[in-house]
Amino acid sequence: MSRYNYFKKKFGSILKERINDERLEAITYSIMIYEDFNRPRIVRWLENMKFRLTKKPHTLGVMQVYSKKAITDRESVILGIQKINSSYQKYISANPQLSGAKIDPLISFSTIIMDYNGGSSYQEEVSTLASKIITKFYPTALSK
């Protein structure tokens, strides 16, 4: 919960500007927290140094976004949000029967998270984190 509060303070305005669904906000924070845990600041700094030396594209920033250029944590959050929003729109487009209907957050969570970074354990752990964040910080989001 402390990481959620830290990231909300640091990047909350970026999320509010670009995401209009609390469930997507929770997923974004969940991915951010998970990726930060796996790639702490010092590791990201080393990745940036490696990138500057090799110029080989790889994942960078707190959201671990694939990039062909050096990016900051802030830029990775913006790119990560774009990827999440795009995945959500693909999910809605692929399921036209959901238009205007109540969307099952568990199904959409799984789809969006798997699209962000494949792997069943990744999907499971980030989904669990997102559910906890929604329960604690967005209690009305599941009823939408």
PyMOL commands that set and color helices and strands:
alter all, ss='L'
color gray80, all
select helices_A, chain A and resi 2-18+22-38+41-54+73-94+96-98+105-116+120-137+141-143
alter helices_A, ss='H'
color red, helices_A
select strands_A, chain A and resi 58-60+65-67
alter strands_A, ss='S'
color yellow, strands_A
deselect
rebuild
show_as cartoon
